[in-house]
């Protein structure tokens, strides 16, 4: 029986297309990456919390994919949105938050920058930290994050320092502010060179001590026995100054100790309310208190 050549040719082409499809499928399976990764699958520079087990984004995201990931659920979602919502709130309510009559003070411009800088730096870091450029972009992003925190720590304190030292001569207030700014430059170098997260946090301790000295001076020089007869009344009056300092410190301690996720080993805190999430919330609270403290101090200057 004769075999039709056309039939053989069609059969070979069909087999060839089928084999090509199988090969493409196999290649796709080999190169397909999971949507979310486990801790052990991440590159070393992205392994900074061994108690966050899952929910990691791919370390090979493009710029567009990094931006799209803001609207997906993963273990950086809360870190992104805590600061993104804070920035949007400041921008949307700009005219009501920063009262018009305060614009005669140059300090307000330092304050606006201080309110936004740490949140913007942190937002950029958490959005693009998984970019496919890897270490080339990760470490510059980390420095941008730290630089934003430094701006808040440095310039956000100027109003508090000036108000705390108001009983002294203008030259003394200026001299103290210049010293504070000079020391802050050393702090900037140290925090940008730090290798561990706790080193970056503790590098700001000397600035905190200087602000603490100013606060103690304020308690002594602004004290009026007729108005403030107890320690509790003092604390209430200066609750915003205390809040702008204490909440970020508590957040840094929680982030360094990795609480609560270190005590739970089945991933309950992989996506929400882990130590870094809590730190972000407390930093936002500290920023709000810094703003309210600024309003109080400017009112003090006006009166």
Secondary structure, 3 states (H helix, E strand, C coil): CCCCHHHHHHHHHHHHHHHHHHHHHHHHHHHCCCCEECHHHCCHHHCCCCCCCCCEECCCECHHHHHHHHHCCCCCHHHHHHHHHHHHHHHHCHHHHCCHHHHHCCHHHHHHHHHHHHHHHHHHHHHHCCECCCHHHHHHHHHHHHHHHHHHHHHCCHHHHHHHCCCCCHHHHHHHHHHHHHHHHHHHHHHHHCCCHHHHHHCCHHHHHHHHHHHHHHHHHCCCCCCCCCHHHHHHHCHHHHHHHHHHHHHHHHHHHCCCHHHCCCCCCCCCCCHHHHHHHHHHHHHHHHHHHHHHHHHHHHC
